[in-house]
């Protein structure tokens, strides 16, 4: 008899846990997926992304010719990023757009 008594309590606890989980999922939704991994370039900021390495080199050389320190990096998406220091970002954008 005591074993059946414990089995009843265990079944009740399982049902209660399942109901709490269902209520939580209905109220708050499923846990969000982690954000996609982004590349970290430290002090450098992306001024432009292009798909062609030769074109990216032309942009980098133009920036360097005008005194902006620039480099290239290929991101996780396969795009080539032209990177500059944060304090030169606005100037680099103006040079690219002119």
MARZA-655340 format. One line per field, with one value per residue (C-alpha): residue number from 1; residue in three letters; x, y negated, z negated. Coordinates in Angstrom, 1 decimal, decimal comma. Last residue first. Layout:
BEGIN
pos	[NUM; ...]
code	[ALA; ...]
xx	[X; ...]
yy	[Y; ...]
zz	[Z; ...]
end
This chain:
BEGIN
pos	[98; 97; 96; 95; 94; 93; 92; 91; 90; 89; 88; 87; 86; 85; 84; 83; 82; 81; 80; 79; 78; 77; 76; 75; 74; 73; 72; 71; 70; 69; 68; 67; 66; 65; 64; 63; 62; 61; 60; 59; 58; 57; 56; 55; 54; 53; 52; 51; 50; 49; 48; 47; 46; 45; 44; 43; 42; 41; 40; 39; 38; 37; 36; 35; 34; 33; 32; 31; 30; 29; 28; 27; 26; 25; 24; 23; 22; 21; 20; 19; 18; 17; 16; 15; 14; 13; 12; 11; 10; 9; 8; 7; 6; 5; 4; 3; 2; 1]
code	[UNK; UNK; UNK; UNK; UNK; UNK; UNK; UNK; UNK; UNK; UNK; UNK; UNK; UNK; UNK; UNK; UNK; UNK; UNK; UNK; UNK; UNK; UNK; UNK; UNK; UNK; UNK; UNK; UNK; UNK; UNK; UNK; UNK; UNK; UNK; UNK; UNK; UNK; UNK; UNK; UNK; UNK; UNK; UNK; UNK; UNK; UNK; UNK; UNK; UNK; UNK; UNK; UNK; UNK; UNK; UNK; UNK; UNK; UNK; UNK; UNK; UNK; UNK; UNK; UNK; UNK; UNK; UNK; UNK; UNK; UNK; UNK; UNK; UNK; UNK; UNK; UNK; UNK; UNK; UNK; UNK; UNK; UNK; UNK; UNK; UNK; UNK; UNK; UNK; UNK; UNK; UNK; UNK; UNK; UNK; UNK; UNK; UNK]
xx	[32,9; 31,1; 34,3; 36,1; 33,1; 32,9; 36,6; 36,3; 33,4; 35,3; 38,6; 38,1; 36,8; 39,9; 39,4; 38,3; 37,3; 35,3; 35,4; 32,2; 32,5; 29,7; 32,2; 34,0; 37,0; 39,3; 40,9; 43,0; 42,8; 44,7; 43,3; 45,9; 44,3; 46,4; 45,5; 41,8; 42,3; 44,4; 41,7; 39,0; 41,1; 41,9; 38,1; 37,5; 40,1; 38,6; 35,1; 32,1; 32,1; 31,6; 32,3; 33,4; 33,7; 35,2; 38,6; 39,4; 38,8; 37,9; 35,2; 33,5; 29,8; 28,3; 24,6; 22,5; 21,7; 18,3; 15,5; 13,9; 10,4; 7,6; 7,0; 3,4; 2,7; 6,1; 5,8; 2,3; 3,4; 6,4; 4,1; 1,7; 4,5; 5,8; 2,3; 1,8; 5,2; 4,4; 1,0; 2,7; 5,2; 2,5; 0,5; 3,6; 4,3; 0,8; 1,1; 4,4; 2,7; 0,0]
yy	[-60,7; -57,9; -56,0; -59,2; -60,3; -56,8; -56,9; -60,3; -59,1; -55,9; -57,5; -57,7; -54,1; -52,7; -51,3; -48,0; -47,1; -43,9; -41,1; -39,1; -35,3; -35,3; -34,6; -37,8; -38,2; -40,9; -44,0; -46,9; -50,6; -53,5; -56,6; -59,0; -59,7; -57,1; -54,6; -55,1; -54,7; -51,6; -50,1; -50,8; -49,2; -46,2; -45,7; -45,8; -43,0; -41,0; -41,1; -40,6; -43,9; -45,1; -48,8; -50,9; -48,0; -49,1; -48,3; -48,6; -44,8; -43,1; -40,8; -38,5; -37,9; -34,7; -34,5; -35,4; -32,5; -30,9; -32,3; -30,1; -29,0; -31,4; -33,4; -32,6; -29,5; -28,0; -28,8; -27,3; -24,2; -23,8; -24,3; -21,7; -19,2; -19,8; -19,3; -16,1; -14,7; -15,7; -14,0; -10,8; -10,9; -11,4; -8,4; -6,2; -7,1; -5,9; -2,8; -2,0; -2,6; 0,0]
zz	[53,2; 51,3; 50,4; 49,3; 47,2; 45,6; 44,8; 43,1; 41,0; 39,9; 39,1; 35,3; 35,3; 36,9; 40,4; 41,9; 45,5; 45,2; 47,8; 47,8; 47,2; 44,6; 41,8; 42,7; 44,9; 43,7; 45,3; 44,0; 43,7; 42,2; 43,8; 45,3; 48,6; 50,5; 47,7; 48,4; 52,2; 51,6; 49,4; 52,0; 54,7; 52,5; 51,9; 55,7; 56,2; 53,3; 54,8; 52,6; 50,9; 47,4; 46,3; 43,4; 41,0; 37,7; 36,2; 32,5; 31,9; 35,2; 33,8; 36,3; 35,6; 34,4; 35,0; 31,9; 29,6; 30,3; 28,1; 25,5; 26,5; 25,7; 22,6; 21,7; 23,7; 23,0; 19,3; 19,1; 20,9; 18,5; 15,4; 16,8; 17,3; 13,8; 12,3; 14,2; 13,0; 9,4; 9,6; 10,9; 8,1; 5,5; 6,9; 7,0; 3,4; 2,3; 4,4; 2,6; -0,8; 0,0]
end
